Amino acid sequence: MRARTLVARSLLHFRAVHCAVALGVGVGTAVLAGALVVGSSVRGSLRSLTLDRLGAIDFAAVGERYFLEEASGAFEHPFRAAAAVLVRASAEHAETGSRASPVRIHRVDHALWQL
């Protein structure tokens, strides 16, 4: 009986501290739960936007050197292919001499737009 009385007296005496701790735990839990919900939502939205922009493109073969478009036959499943060249470069204005770097130069053929 004496132990119960001591616990009750302690809870009553330190009630302000206990309330502050309980409030802190509640706020922390709410913040973490909100961050998880928002993060999941943002991840889903970005995934959806990326898949929408890719359209019918399922696979991209990228290399350091150029390769022939006919090399797509080396893969297991036949598919439509479109050629593209992506080059990193820098550009300089002819009259003013101002420069921009890095610049990406893209060259694609008409088959890409049909995908």
Backbone as a printed PyTorch tensor [residue, N CA C, xyz], in Angstrom:
tensor([[[  0.8040,  -1.1920,   0.0000],
         [  0.0000,   0.0000,   0.0000],
         [  0.8530,   1.2650,   0.0000]],

        [[  1.9510,   1.1730,   0.7380],
         [  2.8040,   2.3440,   0.8610],
         [  3.4040,   2.7200,  -0.5110]],

        [[  3.7620,   1.7110,  -1.3370],
         [  4.3530,   1.9820,  -2.6490],
         [  3.3580,   2.6940,  -3.5550]],

        [[  2.0910,   2.2830,  -3.4950],
         [  1.0650,   2.9240,  -4.3160],
         [  0.8770,   4.3790,  -3.8920]],

        [[  0.9330,   4.6080,  -2.6310],
         [  0.7790,   5.9650,  -2.1350],
         [  1.9360,   6.8460,  -2.5960]],

        [[  3.1550,   6.3020,  -2.5680],
         [  4.3210,   7.0710,  -3.0120],
         [  4.2410,   7.3850,  -4.5100]],

        [[  3.8090,   6.4270,  -5.2930],
         [  3.6780,   6.6500,  -6.7470],
         [  2.6140,   7.7040,  -7.0100]],

        [[  1.4980,   7.6110,  -6.3350],
         [  0.4190,   8.5790,  -6.5250],
         [  0.8720,   9.9790,  -6.1180]],

        [[  1.5640,  10.0790,  -4.9970],
         [  2.0560,  11.3850,  -4.5440],
         [  3.0790,  11.9510,  -5.5300]],

        [[  3.9420,  11.0710,  -6.0780],
         [  4.9510,  11.5090,  -7.0460],
         [  4.2910,  12.0150,  -8.3250]],

        [[  3.2910,  11.2710,  -8.8240],
         [  2.5750,  11.7000, -10.0310],
         [  1.8790,  13.0390,  -9.8060]],

        [[  1.2940,  13.2050,  -8.6510],
         [  0.6040,  14.4470,  -8.3360],
         [  1.5860,  15.6070,  -8.2120]],

        [[  2.7140,  15.3520,  -7.5760],
         [  3.6960,  16.4110,  -7.3580],
         [  4.3470,  16.8600,  -8.6790]],

        [[  4.6610,  15.9100,  -9.5560],
         [  5.3490,  16.2260, -10.8170],
         [  4.3830,  16.2450, -12.0050]],

        [[  3.1220,  16.5810, -11.7580],
         [  2.1190,  16.5300, -12.8250],
         [  2.4450,  17.4770, -13.9740]],

        [[  3.0330,  18.6160, -13.7120],
         [  3.3790,  19.5650, -14.7780],
         [  4.4510,  18.9810, -15.6970]],

        [[  5.4410,  18.3420, -15.1170],
         [  6.5090,  17.7230, -15.9120],
         [  5.9510,  16.5740, -16.7350]],

        [[  5.0930,  15.7510, -16.1030],
         [  4.5090,  14.6220, -16.8210],
         [  3.6230,  15.0980, -17.9750]],

        [[  2.8700,  16.1660, -17.7600],
         [  2.0340,  16.7150, -18.8350],
         [  2.8940,  17.2570, -19.9750]],

        [[  3.9940,  17.9240, -19.6400],
         [  4.8940,  18.4500, -20.6730],
         [  5.5080,  17.3170, -21.4830]],

        [[  5.9150,  16.2430, -20.8200],
         [  6.4910,  15.0950, -21.5190],
         [  5.4520,  14.4430, -22.4260]],

        [[  4.2310,  14.2660, -21.9140],
         [  3.1560,  13.6690, -22.7110],
         [  2.8320,  14.5350, -23.9170]],

        [[  2.7980,  15.8490, -23.7350],
         [  2.5510,  16.7620, -24.8380],
         [  3.6750,  16.6890, -25.8760]],

        [[  4.9100,  16.6410, -25.4080],
         [  6.0540,  16.5220, -26.3180],
         [  6.0110,  15.2340, -27.1190]],

        [[  5.6610,  14.1370, -26.4780],
         [  5.5530,  12.8590, -27.1800],
         [  4.4450,  12.9240, -28.2280]],

        [[  3.3210,  13.5450, -27.8700],
         [  2.2140,  13.6730, -28.8270],
         [  2.5840,  14.5210, -30.0290]],

        [[  3.2370,  15.6580, -29.7990],
         [  3.6510,  16.5330, -30.9020],
         [  4.6860,  15.8370, -31.7740]],

        [[  5.6500,  15.1750, -31.1570],
         [  6.6700,  14.4580, -31.9290],
         [  6.0730,  13.3600, -32.7890]],

        [[  5.1250,  12.6280, -32.2440],
         [  4.4530,  11.5750, -32.9990],
         [  3.6760,  12.1570, -34.1790]],

        [[  2.9880,  13.2700, -33.9470],
         [  2.2240,  13.9120, -35.0180],
         [  3.1420,  14.4030, -36.1330]],

        [[  4.2760,  14.9880, -35.7680],
         [  5.2240,  15.4850, -36.7670],
         [  5.7880,  14.3300, -37.5950]],

        [[  6.1990,  13.2520, -36.9410],
         [  6.7470,  12.1020, -37.6740],
         [  5.7020,  11.4580, -38.5780]],

        [[  4.4890,  11.3080, -38.0880],
         [  3.4280,  10.7130, -38.9080],
         [  3.1210,  11.6040, -40.1110]],

        [[  3.0710,  12.9050, -39.9070],
         [  2.8270,  13.8330, -41.0110],
         [  3.9370,  13.7990, -42.0430]],

        [[  5.1770,  13.7310, -41.5790],
         [  6.3090,  13.6700, -42.5050],
         [  6.2700,  12.3910, -43.3380]],

        [[  5.8980,  11.2840, -42.7180],
         [  5.8000,  10.0300, -43.4600],
         [  4.6960,  10.0950, -44.5100]],

        [[  3.5640,  10.6610, -44.1680],
         [  2.4480,  10.7700, -45.1230],
         [  2.8260,  11.6860, -46.2750]],

        [[  3.4090,  12.8430, -45.9740],
         [  3.7920,  13.7900, -47.0220],
         [  4.8930,  13.1950, -47.9030]],

        [[  5.8720,  12.5440, -47.2950],
         [  6.9510,  11.9380, -48.0730],
         [  6.4410,  10.8690, -49.0150]],

        [[  5.5230,  10.0610, -48.5530],
         [  4.9440,   9.0250, -49.3960],
         [  4.1510,   9.6410, -50.5390]],

        [[  3.4260,  10.6920, -50.2550],
         [  2.6440,  11.3660, -51.2820],
         [  3.5440,  11.9940, -52.3400]],

        [[  4.6060,  12.6580, -51.9130],
         [  5.5370,  13.2840, -52.8570],
         [  6.2210,  12.2200, -53.7080]],

        [[  6.6320,  11.1130, -53.0930],
         [  7.2760,  10.0410, -53.8360],
         [  6.3380,   9.4930, -54.9100]],

        [[  5.0840,   9.2840, -54.5600],
         [  4.1070,   8.7870, -55.5220],
         [  3.8590,   9.7710, -56.6490]],

        [[  3.7810,  11.0570, -56.3260],
         [  3.5650,  12.0770, -57.3520],
         [  4.7430,  12.1570, -58.3170]],

        [[  5.9630,  12.1230, -57.7950],
         [  7.1480,  12.1710, -58.6580],
         [  7.2370,  10.9440, -59.5460]],

        [[  6.8960,   9.7850, -59.0090],
         [  6.9030,   8.5600, -59.8130],
         [  5.8870,   8.6560, -60.9480]],

        [[  4.7020,   9.1510, -60.6370],
         [  3.6590,   9.2940, -61.6500],
         [  4.0780,  10.2730, -62.7440]],

        [[  4.6620,  11.4100, -62.3530],
         [  5.1310,  12.3880, -63.3450],
         [  6.2160,  11.8040, -64.2350]],

        [[  7.1360,  11.0620, -63.6410],
         [  8.2240,  10.4630, -64.4200],
         [  7.6880,   9.4520, -65.4200]],

        [[  6.7850,   8.5920, -64.9850],
         [  6.2240,   7.5900, -65.8970],
         [  5.4050,   8.2460, -66.9970]],

        [[  4.6970,   9.3290, -66.6980],
         [  3.9500,  10.0450, -67.7260],
         [  4.8830,  10.6540, -68.7650]],

        [[  6.0000,  11.1920, -68.3350],
         [  6.9410,  11.8100, -69.2750],
         [  7.6550,  10.7820, -70.1460]],

        [[  7.8720,   9.5820, -69.6010],
         [  8.5500,   8.5520, -70.3810],
         [  7.6650,   7.9860, -71.4820]],

        [[  6.3720,   7.9970, -71.2980],
         [  5.4620,   7.4850, -72.3200],
         [  5.6830,   6.0050, -72.5470]],

        [[  5.9670,   5.6310, -73.8080],
         [  6.1450,   4.2220, -74.1580],
         [  7.5960,   3.7590, -74.0120]],

        [[  8.4550,   4.5960, -73.4840],
         [  9.8680,   4.2320, -73.3400],
         [ 10.0240,   3.3620, -72.1000]],

        [[ 10.5060,   2.1430, -72.3090],
         [ 10.6950,   1.2030, -71.2080],
         [ 12.1620,   0.9380, -70.9190]],

        [[ 13.0390,   1.1900, -71.8770],
         [ 14.4330,   0.7940, -71.7330],
         [ 15.3000,   1.7790, -72.4960]],

        [[ 16.4380,   2.1230, -71.9410],
         [ 17.4000,   2.9960, -72.6150],
         [ 18.7770,   2.3690, -72.5010]],

        [[ 19.4450,   2.2220, -73.6190],
         [ 20.8140,   1.7130, -73.6290],
         [ 21.7500,   2.9170, -73.7570]],

        [[ 22.5760,   3.1160, -72.7610],
         [ 23.4600,   4.2740, -72.7110],
         [ 24.8910,   3.7860, -72.6680]],

        [[ 25.7590,   4.4290, -73.4450],
         [ 27.1580,   4.0390, -73.4530],
         [ 28.0690,   5.2370, -73.6050]],

        [[ 29.3270,   5.0220, -73.3450],
         [ 30.3150,   6.0870, -73.4720],
         [ 30.6660,   6.3610, -74.9340]],

        [[ 30.4520,   5.3490, -75.7810],
         [ 30.7610,   5.4810, -77.2130],
         [ 29.4820,   5.2800, -78.0100]],

        [[ 29.5040,   5.7250, -79.2510],
         [ 28.3570,   5.5320, -80.1370],
         [ 28.2390,   4.0630, -80.5090]],

        [[ 27.0050,   3.6030, -80.7350],
         [ 26.8050,   2.2500, -81.2440],
         [ 25.6500,   2.2890, -82.2250]],

        [[ 25.6090,   1.2880, -83.0770],
         [ 24.6170,   1.2560, -84.1480],
         [ 23.2210,   0.9860, -83.6030]],

        [[ 22.2310,   1.5470, -84.2710],
         [ 20.8450,   1.3360, -83.8800],
         [ 20.4580,  -0.1300, -84.0410]],

        [[ 21.0910,  -0.8140, -84.9840],
         [ 20.7990,  -2.2320, -85.2140],
         [ 21.2630,  -3.1040, -84.0470]],

        [[ 22.0500,  -2.5630, -83.1560],
         [ 22.5230,  -3.3230, -81.9960],
         [ 21.3710,  -3.6630, -81.0480]],

        [[ 20.2210,  -3.0520, -81.2370],
         [ 19.0790,  -3.3620, -80.3820],
         [ 18.6120,  -4.8020, -80.5670]],

        [[ 18.9700,  -5.4380, -81.6810],
         [ 18.6170,  -6.8370, -81.9100],
         [ 19.3530,  -7.7890, -80.9910]],

        [[ 20.3820,  -7.3170, -80.3180],
         [ 21.1540,  -8.1760, -79.4130],
         [ 20.4150,  -8.4580, -78.1090]],

        [[ 19.3720,  -7.6980, -77.8230],
         [ 18.6210,  -7.9160, -76.5960],
         [ 17.6230,  -9.0460, -76.7900]],

        [[ 17.1770,  -9.6320, -75.6840],
         [ 16.3110, -10.8070, -75.7410],
         [ 14.9800, -10.5280, -76.4220]],

        [[ 14.3180,  -9.4610, -76.0520],
         [ 13.0000,  -9.1850, -76.6010],
         [ 13.0980,  -8.0970, -77.6580]],

        [[ 12.5650,  -8.3370, -78.8400],
         [ 12.6140,  -7.2940, -79.8760],
         [ 11.7000,  -6.1240, -79.5030]],

        [[ 12.1270,  -4.9470, -79.8320],
         [ 11.3480,  -3.7540, -79.5330],
         [ 11.6890,  -2.6810, -80.5330]],

        [[ 10.8760,  -1.6530, -80.5600],
         [ 11.1540,  -0.5200, -81.4420],
         [ 12.2830,   0.3040, -80.8380]],

        [[ 13.1230,   0.8360, -81.6990],
         [ 14.2620,   1.6130, -81.2100],
         [ 14.2770,   2.9830, -81.8770]],

        [[ 14.7910,   3.9280, -81.1510],
         [ 14.9690,   5.2740, -81.6740],
         [ 16.3630,   5.7430, -81.2810]],

        [[ 17.0260,   6.3800, -82.2130],
         [ 18.3860,   6.8410, -81.9620],
         [ 18.3700,   8.2310, -81.3300]],

        [[ 19.2970,   8.4300, -80.4090],
         [ 19.4560,   9.7330, -79.7730],
         [ 20.9140,   9.9090, -79.3870]],

        [[ 21.3740,  11.1220, -79.4840],
         [ 22.7380,  11.4590, -79.0790],
         [ 22.6280,  12.5980, -78.0690]],

        [[ 23.2320,  12.4040, -76.9130],
         [ 23.2430,  13.4220, -75.8650],
         [ 24.6990,  13.7650, -75.5700]],

        [[ 25.0470,  15.0360, -75.7110],
         [ 26.4350,  15.4650, -75.5520],
         [ 26.4780,  16.6150, -74.5440]],

        [[ 27.4310,  16.5370, -73.6300],
         [ 27.6800,  17.6590, -72.7180],
         [ 28.7240,  18.5660, -73.3630]],

        [[ 28.4630,  19.8630, -73.3470],
         [ 29.3670,  20.7880, -74.0170],
         [ 29.3120,  22.1410, -73.3090]],

        [[ 29.9830,  23.1150, -73.8930],
         [ 29.8720,  24.5000, -73.4580],
         [ 29.5840,  25.3370, -74.6950]],

        [[ 28.9530,  26.4800, -74.4990],
         [ 28.5790,  27.3310, -75.6290],
         [ 29.1380,  28.7290, -75.4210]],

        [[ 29.4910,  29.3710, -76.5340],
         [ 30.0230,  30.7330, -76.4780],
         [ 29.3010,  31.5830, -77.5000]],

        [[ 28.8290,  32.7430, -77.0580],
         [ 28.1400,  33.6700, -77.9470],
         [ 29.1540,  34.2980, -78.8840]],

        [[ 28.8640,  34.3150, -80.1840],
         [ 29.8280,  34.7850, -81.1800],
         [ 30.1390,  36.2730, -81.0290]],

        [[ 29.1570,  37.0850, -80.7160],
         [ 29.3780,  38.5320, -80.6660],
         [ 29.8980,  39.0080, -79.3040]],

        [[ 29.2870,  38.5590, -78.2310],
         [ 29.6590,  39.0730, -76.9080],
         [ 30.7650,  38.2540, -76.2410]],

        [[ 30.9390,  37.0140, -76.6670],
         [ 31.9620,  36.1730, -76.0620],
         [ 31.5500,  35.5660, -74.7300]],

        [[ 30.2990,  35.7960, -74.3130],
         [ 29.8360,  35.2080, -73.0530],
         [ 29.6670,  33.7000, -73.2110]],

        [[ 29.9420,  32.9910, -72.1290],
         [ 29.9270,  31.5230, -72.1740],
         [ 28.8720,  30.9560, -71.2420]],

        [[ 28.4150,  29.7680, -71.6120],
         [ 27.4910,  29.0060, -70.7770],
         [ 28.0280,  27.5940, -70.6720]],

        [[ 28.1030,  27.1080, -69.4520],
         [ 28.5950,  25.7530, -69.2530],
         [ 27.9790,  25.2040, -67.9850]],

        [[ 27.5710,  23.9990, -67.9040],
         [ 27.4940,  23.0030, -68.9660],
         [ 26.1990,  23.1570, -69.7760]],

        [[ 26.2830,  22.8120, -71.0420],
         [ 25.1510,  22.8270, -71.9590],
         [ 24.9660,  21.4060, -72.4590]],

        [[ 23.7340,  20.9650, -72.5580],
         [ 23.4590,  19.6310, -73.0920],
         [ 22.8710,  19.7590, -74.4820]],

        [[ 23.4620,  19.0590, -75.4160],
         [ 22.9970,  19.0540, -76.7960],
         [ 22.3370,  17.7050, -77.0470]],

        [[ 21.0820,  17.7550, -77.5210],
         [ 20.3240,  16.5290, -77.7860],
         [ 20.0340,  16.4570, -79.2750]],

        [[ 20.2400,  15.3030, -79.8570],
         [ 19.8810,  15.0540, -81.2570],
         [ 19.0800,  13.7640, -81.2700]],

        [[ 17.8240,  13.8490, -81.6850],
         [ 16.9660,  12.6690, -81.7650],
         [ 16.3730,  12.5780, -83.1540]],

        [[ 16.0210,  11.3550, -83.5550],
         [ 15.3800,  11.2030, -84.8620],
         [ 13.8700,  11.1350, -84.7030]],

        [[ 13.1870,  11.0980, -85.8250],
         [ 11.7120,  11.1340, -85.8140],
         [ 11.0960,   9.9280, -85.1080]],

        [[ 11.7890,   8.8050, -85.0410],
         [ 11.2420,   7.5980, -84.4150],
         [ 10.9890,   7.7980, -82.9230]],

        [[ 11.7570,   8.6700, -82.2890],
         [ 11.5480,   8.9320, -80.8620],
         [ 10.1950,   9.5540, -80.6070]],

        [[  9.7510,  10.4570, -81.4800],
         [  8.4790,  11.1380, -81.2730],
         [  7.2990,  10.2040, -81.5330]],

        [[  7.5290,   9.1090, -82.2400],
         [  6.4700,   8.1250, -82.4740],
         [  6.2880,   7.2200, -81.2660]],

        [[  7.2630,   7.1720, -80.3660],
         [  7.1180,   6.3650, -79.1650],
         [  6.1520,   7.0420, -78.2150]]])
